[in-house]
Amino acid sequence: MPTPPSDLHLQDKRWETIDRVMRRHDFRQDALIETLHAAQDAFGYLDADTLRHIAARLKTPPSKVYGVVTFYNHFKTKPKGEHTLVVCTGTACHVKGNDRVLAWMEEHYQLKPGDTTTDNRISLLEVRCVGACALAPVVIADGSIIAKKSLAESTAMIREWLNDAA
Amino acid sequence: MTPIPPHPPETAQTLNLTINGRQVSAQAGETILEAARANDIFIPTLCFLEGLSAQGSCRLCMVEIAGSAKLHPACVTRIQEGMEVTTETERLRDYRRNIIELLFSERNHVCAVCVASGHCELQDLASELGVDHISFPCRYPTLAVDASHRRFVLDHNRCILCTRCVRVCAEIEGAHTWDVKNRGIRSLIMADFDAPWGDSETCTGCGKCVHVCPTGALFEKGLAVAEMRKQRPALPTLVANRATEQR
């Protein structure tokens, strides 16, 4: 996994891709988000070394980089599991009971939002509004939407999906 | 002999407006808050601090402008000729009280055991606005206290996320040690890559953040209840002095 010290270009081609993005933007500070995208595409997530490297190259304060990374749901600081379950907790979905889906996931799979199972199989993510409030409550299992379902229905579908995803 | 430049300079245009029915004049480009303060008209603020960029996030400085149904934040709204501003109405007081109550309910603001009690802007505003109880259920979140710094402490329990510390560190000290991590209800002030304050590589230990903090979220070590007196640095003077030195 990412370890970027001195001879990073020799170690891993992926660092070159990230550096290329920064160079294309002349190492300007406003290249931050684009660089983070490139880094996450390359490594799957953004670890401390990656962030340190990007902050230094773009001459951007570490706290600013970390603030941006934790603000956007898209950026991950931990590796993701093979499969991802996204639970929307926007206002509409919350009102329609997605908090109970999260409680159910914790009870049955010991997963809290942002966590990944120890076997690295499933990640549970929480997003605040996917912009499909008419479909509330929305749960997204590996990109396919489970919408407008009661708690019993959606948990049954999640169970089914998890078994299929094995 | 050089001609004496016209005073005031031609670019500075004076505008007339009324605040609470009083005729006042101020320079074009000034905000309602600046115009009001220059005329000793009080508008409550929390996130605003003279010398730092205004961000209009606390919403306490909301005022009414004749002809507009919505409220406007005084710290970021520029004055216009003929503007009629009202800073005190029952509606505004209600909203302001609500904001203060929500701030109190969001974290653990226990004045009785707080280092900043008696010298706290949140507490002052609460008493000013007559907030004697909190009508919302309190969240009582479990939050950490970071005492890893040699001289200072960050207590998230008292933080209202005004980001004065973030701005003073980035804009005045130039270190940008602080920023906000996460978003919404989970937002927290943090240093560098979420490092303990004491391990921060960028912090210069200047203490400006401590003294601009309106509450007891940032304080000096070794102080007991009500002993943290904040000395607001005179930021505009500080910046002006620096500019002269550089010249």
Interface residues (C-beta under 8 A of the other chain):
Chain A: A48 L51 R52 A55 P61 P62 S63 K64 V65 Y66 G67 T70 F71 R128
Chain B: V166 A170 A175 H176 T177 W178 D179 V180 K181 N182 R183 G184 M190 A191 D192 F193 D194 E201 T202
